[in-house]
Amino acid sequence: MSEPKPPSPPSGDTYKGWLFKWTNYIKGYQRRWFVLSNGLLSYYRTQAEMGHTCRGTINLATANIAVEDSCNFVISNGGAQTYHLKASSEVERQRWITALELAKAKAIHMQAESDDSGDEGPMVPPSSGQGGGCRNSEIQSTLRTLNSKVEDLSTCNDLIVKHGSALQRSLSELEGIRVGGDMGEKIRQVTERATLFRITSNAMINACRDFLSLAQTHSKRWQKALQTEREQRIRLEETLEQLAKQHNHLERAFRGATVLPPSFSNPTLGNKGGVSGKGDASDEDDDNEFFDAMEDPAEFITVPADPKYHRRSGSNVSGISSETGMDDQSVNFDELSLTSNPESPQPLDIEPVRQRRTRIPDKPNYYLNLWSIMKNCIGKELSKIPMPVNFNEPLSMLQRLSEDLEYYELLDKAAKCQSSLEQMCYVAAFTVSSYSTTVNRTGKPFNPLLGETFELDRLRECGYRSLCEQVSHHPPAAAHHATSEKGWSLRQEITLASKFRGKYFSIMPLGSIQCMFDKSKNHYSWKKVTTTVHNIIVGKLWIDQSGEIDVVNHRTGDRCHLKFVPYSYFSRDVPRKVTGVVTDKDGKAHYVLSGTWDEKMEFSRVMQSSKGENGTEGKQRTVYQTLKAKEIWRNNPLPEGAENMYYFSSLALTLNEPEEGVAPTDSRRRPDQRLMEEGRWDEANTEKQRLEEKQRTVRREREREALKAASSPEEDEAQETGTEASEVSDETDKEDSPPHTPVACAHQDNYQALWFEQIDDPISGEKMHVYKGGYWEAKEQGSWDMCPDIF
């Protein structure tokens, strides 16, 4: 197909050219030939169809024209027809918008005149007080005169026909009579009729002369008026083009002043072809339309604060700083203090830091029949689906959990904050940053075996180290503990609940995350949002995060409400949008956060807040007047060739790197995961089945011992029968997790974690595994006798 040609220049009332029209989510935008004529916009698949097949038509007199971005615009009649169109450039789009607006105005005007002409009353010229009233009055008077002359011509024509017929009959009679007494009478009649014909002919000639004279008199005036109208039309087109550009600039500036800065582009979701999905209700041959839910309205909007707040110096805003706990210079001070903090002097003798790897073997391209596996899994929990390693990535869930520390610097900065409200901003940004590594990570991590661990020791490089352990396998649960020399610690226990729904599956993390700071004694907690993987069966996989998070400071009562906006095909906002408001214990807003969970976050201080107008659903939105936004977090770029390495970040590339001295249960020692990383997937699948069967055997043995310890001798036979029934159930279970049987569920809790202990958490009110110590001491001594043999 040749490149789209620019639309042909206006020719009278006709405008035509190529545009891209949205058809459906499978075919996307398709090139169509559009013709604008007499207030109607019609389109065809090709120019050759103009003579016989029209695919659709919209009357612009009742249509609404809306501009979406630099190249996209929408035409809708408010009913069954909606065209989502895209031009090849902004200039071409503006030409079409100009032509459509002019055609719409003319169609409305013609419709009004048509309605007026149908009235039986006399036409009343507009008053001269209105714009163009005198000119319209003159034109109407001239038209009435011309209509009168045309009626005179029509009357004269009828008379000429009548008298001409009579004269013809008289001449015929004259030829047929004999010369005699009647001759004089006949000649007299002929003479009278010829006279009447001559008089009528002269009248018609005079009427024609008057008509021509009047037409010649007004001809120059009409030509001048037509030229004036053309010049005004050209000026109007130029004005509309300028206004459209100004409107785009103002709209971008407004977005930057509200929630998101104008520097945000409009990335497509999961590289989805660069097309924002649109619905179209018009009919096309075998083109099915799909629609998505409309986006939720924003809960609040922000506007720039009064300039007087910006002009004040730091000493003049002491009152404001006391309310917000931070002035404009505090962020820069904290950033500088990270490298020059007298409380943490650098050692004189710096040991060389270990060089971590920057590459892993490229992902091989193995064919797999997806539907043959998925068709029997609809409605099941994800942990119960037997998955080959083809769906995995060479990392375990424990390693993925450790990736939450990718942007540990945010917690380092938070530990140095003097204000709890400012500290809340950094903790909230850290919460959002943990999702940035998931944007392209469509592979499923390995389900950890019960008792499996993973250590991440970055004490020398980054000042922190963490430990994860799989403390339960049904339901799967992992405990995580991290400490830093900068004065913070992090702990969490995550249980995954997941469902496969055919087209997508959702992962709902259960459990809380807690962060404690030694100096301020602030204790924060929050939960994770839902992760959804779309296009499981057909299309390109893409991931979205949706839900709300409340980060709570349990010491001060401060709170940050974060909203992860789900992607909508009809949304004009950028994908993966996140907004948040930091409030104190009294509910007063102090900071507004905005950005996306895959790119960056910004925060701005609130100077004043007020209730605004009701939103689209009747909700009253709050308007915050804020200072200029400052960037608080930005994601690290992916390493070169990441698309061939499972889209791993620089940290993720090092997580499965072999390391000496780790526990025998460490995920780095897992053989099936190591084989997969090396590209030996067939061997990895075999090894995975071996490990799963070994885990089932160990679990059955643990259940037998628990049953014997709890039962009396006379009940042994019955218990053995129940145990064997459990074994039969196990043999039919194809996943590496225990079956849903009362025996398994009852005795799963008998497993005692090695490095964590379960307590009643006073913060969440739930049971939670916390680190009880001993791991790092055992590593220093090299004593791993207590570790089970799980690999």
N, C-alpha and C positions, 0 to 999 in steps of 0.2 A: 504494500500500500504506500502510495506516495505521501510525502510530507503534507500536512494540512496547509492549504493556501489561505492567505488572509482574506477576509470577507470583501466582496466587491463593493466599490463605493456606492453611496446612495444614488439611485436612478429614479427620480420622481418619488413615488411612495413605496418603492420596492428596495429591500435590503436582503442580501443573501450571502451565505458563506458556510464554512465548515465549523462545527463545534463538537465537543465531546459531551455526550449525554449519559448520565448514570442509568444503567439498566437493572442490574441486580448484583448480589454479593459474589456471584460466581464469575460473571463476565466483566463486572466493574464498569468503567467508562468506555463507551463505544462511539466512534466517529460517525456523525450524522450530518446531512445537508439541511440547513435551515433557511427558510424563506419568510421574510417579513413583508406583508403586502396588505394594504387596506385595513390596517388595524388587527390583522390576524397573523399569528406566528405558527407556521406549519413546518414539519420536518419529514425528511425522507431518508432512506438508507443510502441512496445514491442519487446523483443528479438525473440519472435515466428514469427514475421512478416518478419524476414530477408530472409526467404526462398521464399516469394511470393509477398510481398508488400513493396515497398520503397516509403516513403512519400516525399522525396526531396533529391537532390544531387547538390553540388557545386564543380566545378573544381577549385582546389586551385591554379592552374597555372595562372589564371586570377583574383584571388580573393584578396581582401584587408582585412587584419586582424587588428582590432583596439581594444585597451583595454580601458574600460570605468572607472572602479573602481576596488576595491579589488577582486570582484567576477564576474563582468560582462564583457563581450567582444562581439564584433560584427564582423561578417564575411559577406562581401558583394562583389558581382562581378561587382558592378557599374551599374547594370541594373535591371533586374526584380527580383533578388533574394537577400534577406538580412535576415540573421539569427541573432537575438538578443538572446544571450545565457548567462546563469548564472550557475556557478559552486557552489558546496556546501561550498568551502573554497578557500582561496587565493592560497594555495599550489596546490589544484586540478586544479584551473584555470591556474596556471603557467605550470603544466604538459601538459595541453591541448595546451596552447600557444606554448610551445616548440615543441610538436609533430606536430602542424599545420605549424609552420614556417619551420621545417625541411622537412616536406612533400611538402610544397610549393616550397622550393628551389630545391628539387629533381625533382618535376614535371616540373619546368621551365627548368632544365638541360636536362631531358629526351626529352622535346619538342624541345629543340635546337638541340640535337643529331639526333632526328628524321628528322628535317628539313635538317640537313647536310647530312644524309645518302641518302636522296632523290636526291641529286645532282649527275650528271653524271660524273663530273670531278674527278680526283684522290684526295684522302684524304691527306691533307698537315698537318703534325704534327706541333703542336705549337712550337714557338721558345723557346729556353732555357732561354731567358731573362725573361720570365714570370714565376710567381710562379707555381711550379709543372710542368714546361715544359719538363724537362728531363724524369720525370716519365711517363708523358703522351706519349712522343715519344717512349719510350721503350715498353709501353703497346700496342700502335698502331702497332709497328713493329712485336711484338709477335703475335698479332691477325692476321696480314696479313700472317705470316708464317703458323699458324694453319689453316687458311682458304685454303692456297695452299695445305697443306697435306690432308685436307678433300677432296679437288677436286681430288687429285691423287687417294685417296681411292675410290672415286666414279667412276673414269675412269677405275681403275682396276676391280671394280665390274662389270661394263658393259662388259669388255673384257672376264671375267670369264664366264659370262652368255652366251656370244656369242660362245666362243670356247667350252664350255661345251655342248651346244646344238649340235654343229657340231660333237663333239666326240660321243655323244649319237646316232646320226643318222648313223655314220660310224659303230659303234658296232652293230646296228640293221641290217644294210646291210650285215655285216660280218656273222651274224648268219643265214641269209636267202640264201646265195649263196652255190652252190655246190663246193666241192673241185675240183679244176681244174686249168686252166691256169691263171684265173683271181685272184687266191688266193694271189699270191705275190704282185700284185698291190694293192689289198684291204688292205693287212697287212701293206704295206708301207704307205698308207694314214692314217691308224689308228695310226701308230707310229708317223707320223709327227704332227697329231692333239694332240696326247697325250703329245708330246714334247712342243707344243705351250701352252697347258693348264698348264703344269708344270712350264714353264717359267713365265707365267702370274701369277700363284699362288705364285711363289716365289717373284715376284715384289710386289704383294699385301701384302705378309707377311713382306717384308722389309719396305714397306710404313707404315704398322701398327706398326712395331718395332720403326721406326723413330718417329712416332706420340707419342707413349707411352714414349719414351725416352725424347722427348721435354716436354711432360706434367709433367713427374717426375722431370725434371730439374727445371721447374718454379713453381712446386707445393709449395715448402717451401717458395719461394719468395712471392707467392700469399697469402699464409697463414699469413705471416708476415705483408704484406701490409693490409690485411683485419683486422688483430688485431690492426694495427696502426689506421685505419679508425674508428674502434669501439671506441678506446680510445679517438680519437679526437672528436667523436660525443658526448661522455659522458662529456668531458671537455666543449664542446660547449653548451650542455644543462645547465651545471652548470653556465657557463658564462652568458647565456641568462637569467637564473633565477635571478642572481645577478643584471644584468642590468635592468631587469624589476622592481625589488624592488627599485633600485636607481632611476629609472624613476618616480615611484610613489612618492617617497620622494621628488624629485626635483619638481614634478608637484604640490604637496601640498605646498611646500615652496614657489613656484612661485605664487600660489594663495594667500598665506598669504602676500606676498610682493606687490601684486597688489591691489586687492579690498577687499577680505575677508580673515580673518585669518584662519589658518589650523584647529583651534579648532572647527570650524563650522562643524557639522555633516551634513548628507544629509537627513533631515527629510522628510517623505512622506507627501503629501498634504492631510491634513485632516485625518491622520492615514489611508492612502489608501492602507493598506496591505503591506507596505514596499517595493513596487515595483515601480520603475520609468518607466512610460509608454514608450513603444517602438513600432515602426511600423515594420511589416514584410510582404514583398510582396510575399512570398512563399505560395503555396496552401496547405491547410489542409482541411480535410473533415469538412464541415459545420463550419469552423472557419472564421468569417468575421473580416477584419482588419479595424481599425480606426486610423486616423492620426490627429495630431494637428499642428498648425502653428509653424514654426521654430522660435527660440528665436531671439530677436533683438541683434545685435552686441553691445558690450560695446562702449560707447562714448569716454571713455578714459581708460588708464591703468596707474598704478603707480608702481614705482620701488624704492628700497631703495636709499636714498640720499648718496652722497659721504661721507665716514667715517670722513672726515675732519670737517663736520658740527657737528658730535657727539662729537669730541674731544675738541671742543671749550668750554670754560667756559661761565658762564652767562655774564661776563663783555666783553668777546670777541665777543659776538653775538649781541651787542647793535645795530649794523647796521641792522642786520636781524630782530631784535625785533621791530625796528622802522617801518619796512615794514609790518611785520605780526601782530604786536601789542601784542606779547605773546612769552615768552621763555618757556623752558622745565619745569620750576619750578612753573609757574603761576597757573597751574591747581591744583596741590597739595596745594598751598597756599590758593586758593579759597575754596577748600574742607575743609581745617582746619578752615578757617575764618568763615564758616557757624555756627560753634558752639562757637566761641570765638570772636564775633564781638563786639568791644567796643561801636559801635553806637547803638546797641540794647541790653542793659543789661537786664538780667533776673530779674523778681521781686523776692523780698525776700520771700514773702508769696505766695506759689504756691497753687492754688486751685486744688482740685482733678479733674482729667479729667474723663468725663463720659465714662463708659465702653460700647462699642458698641457691638452689637450682632455678632456672628461668624457663625451662621447657620440659615437656613430657612427650612420649611418643604420640604421633598424630592418631586421631580417632579413625579406625578402619571403617570401610563402608560395607556393612553386612546387610543382606536383604532379609527381611522378616515379614511374614504374613501377619499383619497387625490384627485384622478382623478375626482370624481364627483363634486368637488368644482372648480378645476383648469381648466377643459376643456372649461368652458364658460368665462374664464378670460384672454385668450391669446390676447396680443396686448393692453390690458387696462392698465391705470395707476394704480400703486399699491394702491394709496390712494382711488381708486374707487372700489376696490374689497372687498366685504363683507367677512371678515375673522372671524371665531370663535376663541375663546381664545386658542384653541388647538395649533394654530400656534404662539401664543404669548409667551412672557416671562413676569413675574409679575413686570415689570417696564414700565414707560411711556417714550416717546421720550424725554421729558424734563429731566428725570433722566439720560437717556443715554447721553444726551448732557453734563450734569454735570460731567460725567465720564472722559471727556477730562482733568480734573484736577487731574487725578490719580497720575501723576508724576509732581506735582506742584513744587517739589524741583528743577527741572531744571530751572524754572523761578526765583526761589530764588537765585540760583547761577548766573544766567544771570544778575540779578539786581546788583550784586557785581562786575561784570567785568569792568575793566578799558578800555578795547579795544572793540570797536564796532564789529570788526571782530570776536573776541572770543565770544562776546555776541551772535552774529549771529549763531555760532555753537550750543549753548545751546537752542536757540529758534528753530532752525531746528530740533534738537533732540526731543524737546517737541512736535513739529508738528508730528514727526513719532510716538512718544510714544502713541499718542491718539488712534492709531489703534491696539495696542497690546491686548486690551481687547476684540477685535472682532473675534479673530482667531477661536474660537469654539462657538461663540454666534450666532447660526443659528435661534434663535427665533425672532419673530417680536415684537418690543415694541408697547405698546398701543398708538394709535393715541390720542394726547391730545385733550380735548374739548376746544372750544374757551373760552379764559379767564382763563384756568387752569394755575397754577403756581407751581413752586418747588423751595424751598430754600435749600441751602447746607451751613449750618453755622458750619465752622470748625475754627473759629477765635481763640478759646482757644487751640485747639490741634495743628493746622497747620498754623495759622496766616492768613487765608483767609476765605472769604465767598462769595457765589454767589447766583444769583437769575435768574430763567428762567420764561418766560411767553409765552403762545401760543397767538400770536398777530394776526394770520390769520388762517382761516381754509380752504379756497379755493383760492389759493393753500395753503397747510399747511405750516406755517412758525412759527418759534420759535425764540425769542430774548433771549440772555444770557449776563449777566454782572457779572464779578468777580473782586474783589479787594483784595489786600494783604497788610499786615503791612510791608512786606519786600520791598515795593516800586514799585509794578507793578500792572497793571490792564489789564483785558482781556474782550473783547466784541465781540459778533458775532450774526449774524442773518442768520439762515439756512433755506432754502426752499428745500424740497426734490422733485426731479423729478425721477420717476421710471417707468420701463417697464418690463412686464412679457413676456418672449419669449419661454415658453414651457419647455425647458430643464434648463433654468436659468432665473434669473431676475437681473437687474442692478439698482442700486440706485445712482443717480447723485446729490450730494449736491450742491445747488446753493447759492451764497452769500459769503461774505468775513469774515475772522477772523482777528481781530486787537489786538495787544498787545502793551501797552505803558509802559515806564519806567520813573519814576518820576525824578530820579537823572540825567540821561544822556539825557532825553527828546527824546530818540530814539522811533520811531513809526514804528512798523512792521505790515505787512499785508500779508495774504496768503489765498488760497482757498483749499478745500478738493478734494481728488481724488475719482474715481468711485469705488464703492463696488459692487462685483458680487457674488451672491450665486448660486452655481452650483449643478447639480443633483437634480433638484426639483422633477422630476417624478420618476426616477429610480436611485438607488445607494445612497451612503452616502453623505449627504450635506457637502459641504465645501465652504469656503469663500476666496476670493482673492481680493486684492487691486491693482489697476493699474492706471497709469496716471503720470502726472508731476506736481510739485508744485514749484512755484517761491516765496520764502520768500524775501520780499523787505523791506529794511530800508529806509523809505522815507526822513529821515533827512540827512543821509550820502550818499545814493545811493548804499550802499552795497547790495549784492544779493546772495542768495543761491538757486541753481537749484537742486531740488531733483527729482529723477526718481524712481518710484515704478515699478519694472519690472514684467509684468504679467507672471504667471506660464506657462511653456511650457513642454510638455511631452518629448521633445527632448533636453531640456536644461541640461547641465552638472553643472550649478550653483545651489546653494541651493535655495529652494523656498522662496518666500516672500522677495526677495532681494531689497535693497534700496541703491542707490549711490547718492552722491551729491558733489558739488564744491562750495566753498564760494569765491566770487570775490568782489573786490572793485568797485568803480564807473567807473574806467578805464578798467574794465574787466580783471584785473590781478588776478590770482588764489592765494589764501593764505592758504586754508585748503581743505582737501578732507575728506568726510564722507563716511562711508561704514557700512553695516550691514544688518539686517533684521527687518521688522516692528513688528515682534512678539517676538523678543528675545533681541537684543542689538544693539547699534550703537557705532562706534569708529570714532575718527577723528585724522588726522595727518597733520602736517604742511608741506606746500609745500616749498621746497628749490629752485627748478628750474623746468622749464617746457620747453618742446620742441615738435615739430610736429613729430609724428611717421609715421609708414608705413600705407598705406591705409587698411581699414578693408575689411570685406567680401563683402560689398556693395559699395566699392570704396570710402567710407568716410575716411577722414584723421583723425586719432585719436591722441589726445594729450597725451604725456607721461609726468607724473609728478614724479619728484624725491622728496620723502617725508621722514621725520623723522619717527621714530617708532610710530605706532598707539597707541592711548590711548583710553580706554573705557570711554565713556561719559554718557551712559545710559544702564541699564539692567532691564528687566522686573521683576516684583515681582512674586514669585511662587503663583500658585492658592492654595486656602485653601484645606484642606483635605476633600474629598468627593465632590469636585466641580462638578464632572460629574453627580451627582444626584441633583445638585442645579443650573441647567441651565448654568453651567460653569461660575458662577459669581466670580468676584474677591473679595478681602476682602473689598474694598470700595463699590462695588455693593451690597454686602450683607446688608450693613447698610442703603442704600438709601431709602428703603421703610419701614424702622423701624418706628413704631409710635412715634411721638414726640409732646409734649405739646407746645402750643403757636404758632403753624404755622397757616398760613392763611386758611380760610375755603375752598379756591380754591386749596390748595396744593394737589399734586398727592398722598400723603400718605393717604388722606381722600377719595380717589376714591373707591367706594364700589366694583365694578366688579374686579378691580385689586387686592384688598385685598382678595376677595373670591378665586381668582385664586391662589394667593400665599398660601392660606390655603388648596389648593387641592380640593375645591368645584367647579369644572369647570362647571357643569350643571347650578348651581345657578349663576355663573359668566356670562355665556352666556345670561341668562335671564336678568340680571342686565345691561349688556352691551347694549342690545336692548332697554331697558327702557331709558338709558341715551342718546342714539342716537336719539330716538324719542323726548325726551324732548328738545334736542338741536335743532332739526328741528322746533319744535313748537316755540321756542324762536326766531329763525331766521325769521320765517314767520311773527311773530308779529313785529319784528324790520323792516321788509320790508314794512309792511302795514303802519306803522307810518312814514317811510321815504317817501312813495308814497303820503300820505295825506298831508304831509308838503310841498311837491314839486308841487302838482297839484292844479288847480283851481277848484271851485265848479262844473262847468259844465263838467269837465273832470273826476269827481269822479266815475261816473258810468262805464266809459271805463276803468279806472284804477282798479276798483273792478273786472271787467272781466279779466283783465290781471293778477291780483293777484290770482284769482281763478285758472287760467291756471297754474300759478306757483305752486299752492298747489297740483294740479293733478300731475304735474311733480315730486313734492316732494314725493308723496305717492308711486310712482314707483321707487324712488331712494332707494336702499337698503344699502347704505353706510352712515356712519356718517359724510359725508361731503356734502356741497351744490351741487346741480346739475349744469351742464354747461348751464345756462340760462342767457340771458342778464340782467334780473332783479336782479338775485342773484349776478352776478358779479358786477353790478353797485352799489349795496347797501352793499356788503360785506365790502367795504372800509369805510363805515360809522361807523363801529365799532371802538371805541376808546379804545386802550390798557390802562390798569389801571396804570401800573408802568413804561411803556416805552412810548416814543414819537418818531414820525417819522420825520427825518431831511434829508436834502441833504448832504450826506457824501462827504467832500472835497477830501478824499483819493481815494475812488472808483468811485466817480462821480455818485453814485446811491442813491436812497432813502434807509434809514436804520433806524431801531428802536434802540434807545439808552436809557439807564436808566435815568429817570428824577428825581429819589429820592423819599423818603417818605415811602418805605416799612419797613425798619428796625426801623424807628421812630414809625410807626403804630404798629409794633410788640412789642416794649417796652411799649407802652401805652395800648396794648391789644384792640385797636380800629379797627375793621374790618367791619364797617358799609358800607363802599363803595364797598365791594366785592360782586359780583353777586352770586346768588344761581344756581350753575351749576351741583351739584351732587344731 
